[in-house]
């Protein structure tokens, strides 16, 4: 088979979308020596040196983006005559050769499920464009059972058209026995005290104000600072307003975007990882934390129970008292912390990129046979 993988999101920071593109493609190349893979993207970095690669670049403005996405891409894909094209993110229109089999990965449809926490444009694009795309593909890969159920419930996608391929954390996320390395990374980001860690974009869906409220309830009982890793997203101002109201300016450290190579050390150095998100298509940060041996508290909503399982504590993200109670409990109870570390490491072993790649390859073979 000649398989084209659209990896336009490969340059995105180490979030779900960018991590998925890089990790899945590398895993496919590792396990499958029989089929030919061609990678199509707009990156200015040649990620697949020595492999077949098509780079279609464009200037960073809406007009060039539209022309590239809706004209240059389809024309080039038509010319290549792929047996299968897989878009690793779910907004490519796939306007090309009808004989080509098409697979698309859907991370979530959160703007439809939870429109109040998203821009109206995101709601419209998911409601209209995504539904249109899904009707024109042969298989949909959902990154969790929850995403699969949402596709069935909200977009009426036939169940037999959806295959769940769970994500995984990169192998760099692991226990680090080098305390000097951990201390150097902590010093780099200005961390000098014991700390609670959060990793994620600063936006309403992530429920960071609730984390701040919960932390404020216990901060006088513990020596820990709160370290928040992640870039500013949509409607982030409420987070800083909450900090001012609760007088937490000296207790909360914002690192901004952190380099991929530094994140494992920050997970390893934390005494607790807290992730009270309202909704996730998968939720990589809790899995990364567990794989690094950091105790996890997260929400009992959306896909997070699939990821965390028995490896962490799950709470109602709307219940601040419950969240603060469990945070204090984990930080003060050494036996509980060790139990969570052990169960988290065990849970993390259930996920791997090789498994994800094998399940994806099985989908390719299935749609190709239908040809």
N, C-alpha and C positions, 0 to 999 in steps of 0.2 A: 504493500500500500504506500502511496505517496500522501503524507499527512501534513497539512499546513496548520501551524499553531499561531494564532494571533495573540501576541504578548505585548500589546501597547502599554500595559500598566507596569511593565517590568522595572521602570525607573522609580516607581513610587517607593516611599520609605517602607520600612519593615512593618507593614500592616498586612491585613489579610490578603488583599488583592495582589500586592507586589510579591509577597512571600509565596503565594500560591503559584504565580507564574514561574518564578525562578525555580522553586523546589520541585514542582511537578515536571517541568521540562527536563531538569537535570536527572530526575529519577527515571523518566521515560528513556532517556539516552542510555542510562545505566543498565536497565533491564531488557531493552529491546534492541537487538542488533540486526533484526530482519527487515524492518520497515524503514522507509526514508522519511526523515522529518525535516521540514523547512520552517524556519521561524520568521514571522513577519511582525515588525514593530517599527516604532519611530525613534528609538533610542539613539543617542549620540555615542553610546558605548557599545562596542561589539561584544555582546555577552557570549556569543557562541562561535568564537574563533575556531576555524577548522571545520565548522559545520555549515550546512546550507542555510543561508540567511538572506532575507530581503528587508532592507531598511528603507522605509518611505518617510522621509523627514518633511516637516513643514514648519513655517514660522508660527510663533505662539500668539496667534490672534484668531478670533472666531471665523473669519472668512476663509483663511487658509486651512483651518481645522476642518471646516465643513467640506471644502473641496477635496481635501485629502481623504476624509472618512467616507464620503458618499460618492466620490468619483474615482480617485486614484487607486484606492484600495480595491474596490470591486473590479476595476479593469485589470489590475495586476493579477488578482486571484483567478479571474476568468482565463487569462492567458496561461497561467501555470498548469491548469487542468489537474487539480488535486482530486484524489479519490475521496478524501475527507478533509474538511476544514473545521477546526475547533477554536472557537473564540473563548479565551480564558476569562473574559469579563463579558457582561451580558448586554452591551449596547451597540454592537456592530450590526448594521442592517442586513448584511448577508445578501446583497443584491447581485448575484452572479449565477453562473452555470447551474441550472436546475438539476443536472445529473450529479453534481457534487453532493455527497452526503454532508450534513451539517450537524455539529454538536456545539452546544453553548453551556457555559457554567453560570449558574445563578447563585450569587452569594446570599442575597436576601431580598425581600420586597418590603423592607421596613417603612419607606415613605408611604406605602399604601396601608400597612397595618397600623402605623402610628404617625399620621400626617401632621399632627400638631407640633411634633418635634423636628419637622423638616421643612425645607423651602417648598413653596407651592410648585415651582418648576420641577423639583424632584418628584413630587407626587404625580404631576401630569406626564412626565417622561416615563415613569414606571407604569402608570395606568395605561398609556396608549402605546408607546414605542415597544416596551418590553413584551406586552401582550401580542403585538404584531410580529415581533421577532420569534417568539416561542412557537407561534402557529406555523412558521416556515422552517423549523429545524426538525431533525429526525429524533434527536435525544436531548434531554435537558439533564445536566449534572447539577444536583443540589448538594451543598456542602454540609447539610445536616438534615435529620429527619424533620426538624421544625420547619426549615425552609421548604421541604417537600410538601408538608401539610399546608403551609401558607399558599403555595402555588396552586394546590388543589382547591383550597377554600376561597381564595380571593380572585384567582385568574382562571378557574375552571380547567386547569391543565389535567389531561387524563393521567391517572396514576401510572399506567404502563409506559408512559413517555418519560418518566422521571427515574433517574438512578442516583442514589445517595453515595457520594464519595467523600468521606470525612477527611478533613485536613490534618496536619500534624505540625509539631514544632520543629524547627531546625535543630540539627544535632549540636550546634554550638551552645544551645541552652542545656546545661548540665551542671552537676555539682562541681565547684571549683575548690580544690584543696590548697590553693596558693593564696594565703591571707594577704601577702604583700601586694599581689595584683589587685585584689578586691579593694584594699586600702588606697591604692594609687588612683583607681577609678572613682572612688568616693571623694577623694581629695580634689580630683579634677572638676567635679560638679559641686564642690563646696559643702559636702556632707561630713559632719564631724561628730554627730550624735547617733545613738540607735534610732532606727527609723521604720515607719510604716510606708509601704510603697503602693503607688497607683501608676499604671501605664495605660495611656489611651488619649485620643483626641479630646480637646476641651469643647464639648458641645452638649446640648440638653439631654440627648439620649443616654449619655454616659452617667448621668445622675451624680456628678461630682459634688454639688451643694449638699446632698444628703450625707456624703462621706465627710465633708467638713463639719456638718452639724453633729454627726456621731463622734468625730474626733474631739470636738470642743467639749463634749460631755465628760470625756475621760482624760483629757490632756494633763490635768493637775495630779492625776493618779499614776502617771507613767512618765518615764524620762524620754520618750520617743518624739521625734519630729515627724511631720508628714511630708513625704517627698512625692511630688506630682510630675510625672514624665509625660510629655506629649505636646504637640503644637496646638495653637489656638485654632478652633474651628468656628462653627456657626453659633451665634448667640452665646458667646463665652463670658460676656460681661457680668452675668449673674454670679458667676463663680467668685470674681474679685469683689463684688458687692457683698457677698456672704462673708468673705474673709474680713472685710472692713467692719461689718456689723458684729461679727463674733470676736473681733480683735485678735486675729490669728496671724497677723503679719510677721511676727517673729517666730512663729511655730511651723509655718508651711513654706517649703522650698519648691519653686518651679524651675525645672531644669530646661524646659523647652524640648526641642527635638534632640534625642540622644543617638549617637552613632551605634549602628548594629553591633559592632564588636564590643561596645561598653555595656550593653544591656544585660548580658549574663552575669556580669560582676555585680550590677546593681540588684538583680534578683537574689543573688547569693548573699549579698550583704544585708538584705532586709530581714527583719524579724517577723514580718507579716505582709502579705499582699492582699489588698482589698479592691474589689471590682464590683461596685453596686449597680451596674448597667441595667437599664430598663429592658433593653432588647438587643440581641446579637444574632447574626446569621450563624455564627460559630463561636467566636470568642477565643482568639489565640492567646492573649496575655495570661489568663489563668492557667492554660496548659503549659506555657513557657515557664511560669513561676513554679508549678508543680515539678516540672522536669529539672528545675534548678534546686529543688529541695527547699522551697520556701512555702510555708503554710499559707493556705488560700481561704479567703472568705469572699463569696460572690453571691449573685442573685439566684433565686429559685425560679427564674422566668426564662422564656424563649428556649434557646438551644443550650444554655449554660449547664443545666443538669445532665445533658448528654456528654458534655466535655468533662465536667468535674466529677460526676458520679459520686462515689464514696471517698474521693480523694481530698475533699475539702468541706467547709461548712457553707450551707446555702441559706439565705435569709430573704425575707420579703423586702424588696428595695424601697418600699414606701414606709417601712417601719424603722425609724431612726433609732428608737430605744433598743430594739432587737439587735440592730447592727452594732451599736456601741457596746452593748452587753457582751456580745461574742468577741468583739475586738479586745476588750479588756480581759476577758477570760483566756484567750489564746496567749496574750502577751504576759500574763501573770502565772500561767500554769505550764511549767516546763514539760510535764508528762504529756499534756494535750498537744503541745507544739511538736514533740517528737512523734506522736501518733499521727498527726496530720502530715508531717514530712514523709513518713514511711508510706502512708496510704496514698499520698499524692504522687510519689515516685512510681508506685505500683500502677496507679491509674494511667499515668503518662505513657507507660509502656504499651498501652493498647493502640496507640496511634503511631503511624509511620508513613513517610512519603512513598516508600516502596509499595506499601499496601494500596495507597491512593493511586499510584501509577498503574499497578496491575489491574485494579478495578476500572480505571479509565481505558486502558488498552483493551480490556474485555468488551467495553462499549464500542470502541472503534471496530473491533472484529465483528461484533453483532450487526452494526449498521452497514458495514461493508458487505456482509453475506446477504443482506436484504436487497442489495443492488442487483 
